[in-house]
């Protein structure tokens, strides 16, 4: 009996704590609603950048908060139900996401029906409300759904999904009947003989092993197709990898990085794989960028403005994503290999074409920097510190080298006095940024 009472008490405490989290989210969203216009008007800084500076929220969570603060005032029924404790933050996020493409008039109907459903389903499973939301969206958006269905009938799609730990990934596709047949036939034709055995008794273990064997054969066939030129000759993919010197010498097991053009910019390989790639012919052309613990690389100084290919790849090895500050319009998840290399200290201002003055940058933040709206300073380890030259707010995008050093428990690299001049006691933050960037 005492154990049962204890369990009941634990359940009540958990429920109260969950409700407290929702109340905190309500207060946070209300604060953003109240301050977003003032922040942008007063500082000139986008609200998401402001949130990045004053909170430790990740970009996806910041976008969810901003979307809620922007949409909930237009959906008073859902907002009121959330404030009354009838909806959780998780449910609010889901229903806002499901209704994001509705037209303004349909959103009003959507809001009204969900407000009623929140009351009717107060004691039901949380997912029941999402079923209602899905039904309402389909009822209101049947015309658009019909158009999408017709368009999808003639559209092929192939997506790449890296694993969360970036040790590899999954390829997912959806094709029309004719495209699927052509692709599958080509892969099977290029695949080696599958490692399968007869399965007259439909043994589940044998069936599972056969499925794996066929899958591996199909994967080999796909790789064969991807490494064959149109004229049938063999081609060697170019891989760009970065590895620490200590790992290459066998003194450390720090994972290496393979750079990609996908969102996120890189995948991990183990230290053993990195050492093996550096020693044998793995069927690919590999450019291996080796860094010392401080990530320093050489450059070409003032001899040329455009970085040579080897220098570009060395810089990308230490910055796999754009170093630009995150905004709602340009996310810092843009792959570095899709960016241009920017001179932190401009070439026209005697900036050098060296690794410690180059960083990958997407177009939008590059335009802001060119127009004198923001300035950037590159640390010796490749970290980029951005300063808004109007309000003085700063935001740092650490380099992979710095993150690896922190993860390995190493001390920070010594500061380079040449790159970090000491400002005077009365010198404002904006002026310090200008001095650091020349």
N, C-alpha and C positions, 0 to 999 in steps of 0.2 A: 504493500500500500504506500509506504514511504517512497519507494522507487518510482511508482506511478505519479505521485505528487511532484517528485523532483523533475520527471520528464515533462509534465504539464507546465511546470514553472519555467523550464528551459525553452519550451516552445513559445510561451507567452513573451519571454524576453527577446527571442529572435524576431518574433512578429513586431514587437515594439521598436526594435532596432531598425528593421526594414522600413517601417513607417517613418522613423526619424530621418533615414536617408532620403526618402521621397520629399519630406518637408524641407530638408536642406537644398534639394534640387529646385524646389519651387522658389525658395528665397534667392537662389543663385540666378535662375532665369529671370525673375522679376528685377533683380539688380541690373542684369545685362540689358533688359528692355529699357530701363530707366536711364542707363548711362551710355548706351551705344552711340547715340547721336552726339552727345556731349563730348565723348572721347574723340570721335572722328573730327568734330568741328574744332575742338580745342587743341589737340595735338597734331592733327593731320595724319595720324597713324591708323591704319585699318584695325578694326576691333579685334580681329583674330590675332594680329601681331601683338596687340596690347595684352590679350589673354595669354599669349605665349610667354610674355615677359613677366607677368605677375602670378602665373599659376604653373603647375607642372602637368597640365593636361596634355595628352597627346593630340596630334592634329585631327584625327578622326573624331575624338570626343569634343574638341573645340568646335568642329563643324556641326556636330549634332546639337550642341548648346545654341549656337548662333542660328541654326535652322529653326529650333524650337522658339527662340526669342523673336524671330521674324514672323513665324507662321501662327503661333498660338493666339496673338491678338486678333487674327482674322478668323479664329475658330473658338469663339467664347464658350461654346458648350463643352468642348474637350478641355479647355483651360479651366473652366469652373469645376468640372468633374475631377480634374487633377488636384486642384486646390482643396476640394472637399474630401479627398482621400479615397475617391471611388476608382481612380486609375493610378497605376504605378508609373514611375519614370520609364521603365522598360516598355510598358504598353503604349505610353505616349510616343516614344521614339518609333515604335513599330507602326502605329496608325498614321503618324505624320509621313513616314517613308512611303507607306502604301498609297497615300492620297496626294503625293507630291505633284503628280501630273494632271490632276483634275483642274478643270476650268473654274474660274472664280464663282460662277453661279452654282456649279455642281458641288463645290467645296462647302457651300452653305448647307446644302441638303445632307452632305456627308457628315458635317459637324452636328447637325440636329439629330440625325439618326444615331450617331455614336453616343451623344449625350444621354439619349433615352436608353440605349443598350447598356451604358455604364451603370444606370440605376437598376435595370432589369437583371443584369448579370453580376450584381455586387457579390453574391455568394457562390458564383460559378468559377470554374477553372479559368485562369487568366487568359489562356489561349482561345477561349470561346469568343471574346471580344474581337480578336483578330479574324476569326471566321466571319463574324458579322461585317467587319471592315472590308474583307475581301469580297463578300457578296455585294455590298453597297457599291464598291468601286466598279465591279463588273457590270452592275446594273446601270450606273451612270456613264460609264465609259465604253459602252458596247460598240459605239461607232468606231472609236479609235482602235479598240481591240480587234475589230473586224479588219481594219486596214492593216494592222500589224500582222495579223494572221495571214492575210493575203501576201504581204511583202515577205514574210518569213518562208512562205512556200517556195520562193525562188531565190532564197539567199543562203549561202554557205557561210559558216563561221568556225573559226579555230582560235582557241584561247590557251594561254600559257599561265599556269598558276604555280609560282614557286612555293615550296613548303615554308611554314612560318619560321623554321630555323635555318632556311636558305641552304639546305644540304642537297637540294635537287628540286624536283617539281613534277607537276602533272600537266599533260596536254589534253585538252578537252575540245571536242568538236561536234558540230551538228550540221548534217549535210542533207541535201535532197537525195532522192533515190538514185538518180543517175550519177551524181557526184560521189556518193558513198560507194557505189559499185565500182566506179573507176579507181578510187583511192584504195579500197580494200584489195581489189585484184592486183594492182601494181605492187602493193606491199607484200602480199602473199607470194607473188612471182619472184620478188627479190629476196625473200626470206630463205634461210637455210632449212634443211629438214628439221622438223620439230621433234623434240625428245618426248615422244608419247609412246604408250604401250596399249595393247589391246585391253578392252574393258568390257568383256561380255556380260559380266554380272553387275555392271553399274555400281561398282564399289565406290563409295564416296571419297575415300582417300586417293584412289587411283584417278578418279575424275578430277579432283583438285590438283594433283600433280600434273595431269595432262593439260589442264587449263594454264598452269604456270609455264609449262614447256611451250605451248602454242604462243603464249604471250611473249616469252623471251625471243622466240623465233620471229614473230611479227616486229618486235622492237629492233632486232638486228636488220630485218628487211627495210624498215624505215630509215635507219642510219645509213644503210647502203645507198638508198635512193638520194638521201641528202648529201652524200659525199661523192656523187657521180655527176659529171658535167653533161651538158646536153649532147655532146658528141660521143658520150660513152666513156670518156677518159676519167681517171680518178682525180678528185680534187681534195685538197687538204684544208680543212677549216682552220682559221686563225683564232687562237685562243690568247687572251691577255690575262696574265695572272700576276699577283703580287705576293711575295713571301718574305719573311724576315730572314736575315742572314743566319741568325742562331738556329732557326728551324732547318735551313738548308744544310747546315753543318751537323745537324743531329743533336744540338745542345738544347733544343726546346721543341715542344710539340704544339706550338701556336698554330692554329689552322691557317691555311692560305686562302686567298680570294680569287675567284674567277669572275671577271667583269663581263656583264651582259648589257644589252640594250633594252632589257625589260624594265618595268617599273621596279624601283628598289636598287637596281644597278649591279648587284653582285650575288654570287652563290659561294658557299663554303666548300672546301675540300680539306681532308685531313692532312696532317703534316707528312704522313707516309705517302699519300698520293702526290703531294707537291714534290717530295724528293724523287719519287719514281718518274714523274713527268719530266724532271730536269735531267734524268740520267738515260732514258730510253726513248726510242721513237714510238710515240703513241698513236701514230696515224694522223697527227694534226701538226700544224705549224704553231709553235708555242713561243710567245715572247714573255719571258719571265723577268719581272722587275723586282730586284732585290733591294731592300731598304735596311739601313742600320736602325738601331732602336729609336733614333730621333727622326727617321723618315726623310733624311736629307738627300737631295739629288742635285746633279750639276745642270747647267743650262748653257745658253749661247750668248748671254749678256746683251750687248747692244748691236751685235752683228746682224741680226735679222729680227723683224717684227713677228712674222708668222712662225710659231713653234714647229720644229721638225717633227716628223712622225714619232720618232723614238722618245722625244721629250714630252709630246702630248700624251703618249701612253704611260710614261712614268708618272706624270701628274695625275692621270685618271686612276692609277693604281692606288693612290692615297686618298682620292675623293671620288667615290663611286656615284654620288648624286650631286645635283646642283647645290652650290653653297648659298644660293639666294635665300633670303628670309621667307618663311611661309606666309602666304596671303590667301585669301579666298579664291583669287583668280589664278594663282600660280603656286602649286604645291611643291615642296622641296623634295618630293619623291621622284622628280624627273631624273631619269638616268643621266649620268655625266656624259656618257658616250653620245647622247643626243643633244648636248650643249656645245657652245663655243667656249674656247679658252679665253678668259679675260685677264688683262693686266691689272692687278690691284692698284699699282702705281702706273698710271697711263703711259703708253709708249711716247706720246707727245710731251709728257712731263718727265722725260728721261727714265722711264721705267724699263727694267731689264726683262728680257725673255728668258727667265730662269724659273726653276720650279718653285722657288720661294716667293715669286711674284705672280704666279699663274694659278688660276682656279677655274673649274667648270661653272658656267653661269647660264641660266635660261634667259630667254629674250626679254621678259617683262622686267625682272630686276636689273638686267643690263641696261635697259633704257632709262630706268630711274637713276642708275649710277652715272650714266652719260650726261643726263640732264642736271646733275648736281643735287638731286633730291636726297640721295644716300651716299655714304662712303664705306669702304671696306678696308680692313687691315688683315693681312695674312701673317699668322704666327709661324715660327720656324717649323712646327710640326704639321703645318697645312691647315690649321683651324682658321676659320674666317669670322671676324667680328664686324658686324654691320652696325653703323651708326646713322640714325635719322638726323640730318643736318638742320632740321627745323626745331625739334624738341629735345634732341640729345639722347633719345632712348637707344640702347644698344641691345643686340641679340647675337649670340655666338653659335655658329654651326661647327662643332668639333670635327676634326678629321678622323679617318679610320685609324691612323697612326696613334692619335691621342687616345681613342677609345680602347685600342689594343693595349696601350701602356697602362691605362687605368685597370683594365680587366686582369692584366698580369701582375698587378700590385707593384708596378715600377714607379720610381719617383718621377716627377715632371721634368721635362727637358729644361736645361738652363735657358734663361731669357737671353735673347740676342740684343745687346745694347744698340746695335746699329739699326735695328728694326723697331725699337721701342724707346724713342727719346722721352726723357722725363719732362712732362709739361710743367709750366710754372704754377704756383699755388692759386693764381686767379684766372688761369686759362680755362674757358668753358669746355664742356665735353665735345661740342661740335668742332671747336678749334683743334682739340687733341686729335680728332679723327682726321682733320685735314693734314696735320703734321705727319701722322702715321702713314698716310697715303701719298705724301709728297706734294 
